[in-house]
Amino acid sequence: MPSAVFSHQAPGLILKIKYPNKFDGTAFCITTFIPDLNVIFEFFLPFKFREITHSLLGLLIFTVPLTVILTIIFCRYISPICANLAKKNGIIYKPLKYFGIDEWDNLKKKKYNTRYFVVAFYSAFIGELTHLSLDLPSHENIEMFFPWVILQSPDILLYSIIDFGTIYIGQWQIDAYLTVYQLIWNIETVITLVLAVYLLRYIKKRNLISKWYKEM
């Protein structure tokens, strides 16, 4: 899977720019982040929560409903705080303004009517599908059809391109190997990260967030 932060958001940013009135960009970006929260939840659970968050069943019963709720919380309370930070003077705030976070206070204008819930629902649904699609060639197992079946990736993806065995550095143990799916993970992460950063800057330079919310 590509990085949960920025990389997975690239497809959603493309769709939002292309069809601004048909997608909720916030819901799309949040939903692509939620499946990888299993890293946190599994500290407290006795089972692999990833199998739920990365499945079609989990998409419907967990990811989409949580996305709709978190989108409301984010737009009402978190985005204005982020925007106020980005508007401050100082070198540490310049990157925030450069990528358009200073315009996030527009998100509090969002109206939570029937149309919002419909658009947020299918935006979250499609966003999760893009996450699962990017994960397919870049992971050892395919949990998409959990709990009915968990598939192992094809042997060609499991093939080790580099294998130096286990390397010990003092008390540290490092498994020095690189499989095909891990290589794909790295390639996907770099490409989608660069694309997402470019799209954020594209949105900022054209003042698109302000324009989108003026049209509401």
C-alpha positions as CSV (number, residue, x, y, z in Angstrom):
1,M,0.0,0.0,0.0
2,P,1.2,3.5,-0.6
3,S,1.7,5.9,2.3
4,A,-1.6,6.7,4.0
5,V,-0.7,10.4,4.2
6,F,-0.9,12.2,0.9
7,S,-0.1,9.2,-1.4
8,H,-3.5,7.6,-1.1
9,Q,-5.2,10.9,-1.5
10,A,-4.0,11.5,-5.1
11,P,-6.9,9.8,-6.9
12,G,-9.4,11.8,-4.8
13,L,-7.7,15.1,-5.6
14,I,-7.8,14.3,-9.3
15,L,-11.6,13.6,-9.2
16,K,-12.3,16.6,-7.1
17,I,-10.5,18.9,-9.5
18,K,-12.1,17.3,-12.5
19,Y,-15.7,17.1,-11.1
20,P,-15.8,19.6,-8.2
21,N,-19.6,19.5,-7.8
22,K,-19.9,15.7,-7.9
23,F,-17.4,14.7,-5.2
24,D,-16.7,15.7,-1.6
25,G,-13.0,16.1,-1.6
26,T,-12.7,16.0,2.2
27,A,-14.6,12.8,2.5
28,F,-12.5,11.3,-0.3
29,C,-9.2,12.2,1.4
30,I,-10.3,11.1,4.9
31,T,-11.6,7.7,3.7
32,T,-8.3,6.8,2.1
33,F,-6.6,7.4,5.4
34,I,-8.9,5.4,7.6
35,P,-8.1,1.8,6.5
36,D,-4.5,2.2,7.7
37,L,-5.7,3.1,11.2
38,N,-5.5,-0.6,11.9
39,V,-1.8,0.1,12.9
40,I,-3.2,2.0,15.9
41,F,-6.2,-0.3,16.7
42,E,-4.2,-3.5,16.6
43,F,-2.3,-2.4,19.7
44,F,-5.5,-2.8,21.6
45,L,-7.2,-5.7,19.8
46,P,-6.5,-9.4,19.9
47,F,-7.0,-9.8,16.2
48,K,-5.8,-8.3,12.9
49,F,-8.0,-5.3,12.4
50,R,-6.4,-4.8,9.0
51,E,-8.5,-7.7,7.7
52,I,-11.6,-5.7,8.4
53,T,-10.4,-2.2,7.3
54,H,-9.0,-3.6,4.0
55,S,-12.1,-5.6,3.0
56,L,-15.3,-4.7,1.1
57,L,-17.3,-5.6,4.2
58,G,-15.3,-3.3,6.3
59,L,-15.7,-0.6,3.7
60,L,-19.5,-0.7,4.2
61,I,-19.8,-1.2,7.9
62,F,-16.8,0.7,9.2
63,T,-14.9,3.0,6.7
64,V,-17.8,4.8,5.0
65,P,-19.9,5.5,8.1
66,L,-16.8,6.7,10.1
67,T,-15.7,8.8,7.1
68,V,-19.0,10.7,7.0
69,I,-18.8,11.5,10.7
70,L,-15.1,12.5,10.7
71,T,-15.7,14.7,7.6
72,I,-18.3,16.7,9.6
73,I,-15.9,17.0,12.6
74,F,-13.0,17.9,10.5
75,C,-14.8,20.6,8.5
76,R,-16.5,22.2,11.5
77,Y,-13.7,22.2,14.0
78,I,-10.3,21.1,12.7
79,S,-10.0,22.8,9.3
80,P,-10.5,26.3,10.7
81,I,-7.8,25.7,13.3
82,C,-5.4,24.5,10.5
83,A,-6.3,27.5,8.4
84,N,-5.6,29.9,11.2
85,L,-2.2,28.3,11.7
86,A,-1.4,28.6,8.0
87,K,-2.2,32.3,8.0
88,K,0.4,33.1,10.7
89,N,3.7,34.7,9.8
90,G,6.8,32.7,10.3
91,I,8.9,30.3,8.3
92,I,7.3,27.2,9.8
93,Y,3.9,28.3,8.6
94,K,4.9,29.0,5.0
95,P,4.7,25.4,3.7
96,L,1.1,25.2,5.1
97,K,0.2,28.3,3.1
98,Y,2.1,27.2,0.1
99,F,-0.1,24.1,-0.2
100,G,-3.4,25.9,0.5
101,I,-4.1,25.0,4.1
102,D,-4.8,28.7,4.8
103,E,-8.0,28.2,2.7
104,W,-9.3,25.3,4.7
105,D,-11.6,27.6,6.8
106,N,-13.9,27.5,3.7
107,L,-14.8,24.0,4.7
108,K,-16.9,25.2,7.6
109,K,-19.3,26.5,5.0
110,K,-20.3,23.0,4.1
111,K,-24.0,22.3,4.4
112,Y,-25.1,19.1,6.0
113,N,-28.2,18.4,4.1
114,T,-29.4,15.3,2.2
115,R,-27.2,16.0,-0.7
116,Y,-24.1,16.2,1.5
117,F,-24.7,12.7,2.9
118,V,-25.3,11.2,-0.5
119,V,-22.2,12.8,-2.0
120,A,-20.1,12.1,1.1
121,F,-21.2,8.4,1.1
122,Y,-20.3,7.6,-2.5
123,S,-17.1,9.8,-2.3
124,A,-16.0,7.7,0.7
125,F,-17.0,4.5,-1.1
126,I,-15.0,5.3,-4.2
127,G,-12.1,6.6,-2.2
128,E,-11.9,3.3,-0.3
129,L,-12.0,1.4,-3.5
130,T,-9.0,3.4,-4.8
131,H,-7.2,2.5,-1.6
132,L,-7.9,-1.2,-2.0
133,S,-6.9,-1.1,-5.7
134,L,-3.6,0.5,-5.0
135,D,-3.0,-2.1,-2.3
136,L,-3.6,-5.1,-4.5
137,P,-0.2,-5.4,-6.1
138,S,1.8,-4.0,-3.2
139,H,1.1,-6.3,-0.3
140,E,1.7,-9.9,0.6
141,N,-2.0,-10.8,1.2
142,I,-5.3,-9.6,-0.3
143,E,-7.9,-9.1,2.5
144,M,-10.5,-7.6,0.2
145,F,-12.9,-10.6,0.5
146,F,-12.6,-11.1,4.3
147,P,-14.1,-12.9,6.2
148,W,-14.9,-15.4,3.4
149,V,-11.4,-15.7,2.1
150,I,-7.9,-14.1,2.4
151,L,-5.9,-14.5,-0.8
152,Q,-2.2,-14.6,-1.1
153,S,-0.6,-12.4,-3.8
154,P,0.7,-14.3,-6.9
155,D,4.1,-15.9,-6.6
156,I,5.6,-13.4,-8.9
157,L,4.9,-10.6,-6.5
158,L,6.4,-12.6,-3.6
159,Y,9.6,-13.2,-5.4
160,S,12.7,-11.7,-3.7
161,I,14.7,-9.4,-5.9
162,I,17.2,-8.8,-3.2
163,D,17.9,-11.2,-0.3
164,F,20.9,-10.7,2.0
165,G,19.2,-12.5,4.8
166,T,19.3,-11.1,8.4
167,I,21.8,-8.5,9.2
168,Y,22.7,-7.7,12.8
169,I,23.9,-4.3,14.0
170,G,24.6,-4.5,17.7
171,Q,21.2,-5.5,19.1
172,W,19.3,-4.4,16.0
173,Q,18.1,-7.1,13.6
174,I,17.4,-6.1,10.0
175,D,15.8,-8.4,7.4
176,A,17.7,-7.2,4.2
177,Y,15.4,-8.3,1.4
178,L,13.2,-6.7,-1.2
179,T,10.3,-8.5,-2.9
180,V,8.5,-7.5,-6.0
181,Y,5.4,-6.3,-4.1
182,Q,7.6,-4.2,-1.8
183,L,9.3,-2.6,-4.8
184,I,5.8,-1.8,-6.2
185,W,4.9,-0.3,-2.8
186,N,7.9,2.0,-3.0
187,I,7.2,3.0,-6.6
188,E,3.5,3.7,-5.9
189,T,4.3,5.7,-2.8
190,V,6.7,8.0,-4.6
191,I,4.6,8.5,-7.7
192,T,1.3,9.2,-5.8
193,L,3.1,11.3,-3.2
194,V,4.6,13.6,-5.9
195,L,1.2,13.7,-7.7
196,A,-0.7,14.6,-4.5
197,V,1.7,17.4,-3.6
198,Y,1.5,18.7,-7.1
199,L,-2.3,18.7,-7.0
200,L,-2.4,20.5,-3.7
201,R,-0.2,23.2,-5.1
202,Y,-2.4,23.3,-8.3
203,I,-5.5,23.8,-6.1
204,K,-3.8,26.6,-4.2
205,K,-2.4,28.5,-7.2
206,R,-5.9,28.6,-8.8
207,N,-7.7,29.4,-5.5
208,L,-10.0,26.5,-6.2
209,I,-11.2,25.8,-2.6
210,S,-12.6,29.4,-2.3
211,K,-14.1,29.1,-5.8
212,W,-15.8,25.8,-5.0
213,Y,-17.4,27.1,-1.8
214,K,-18.6,30.3,-3.4
215,E,-20.5,28.2,-5.9
216,M,-22.4,26.3,-3.1
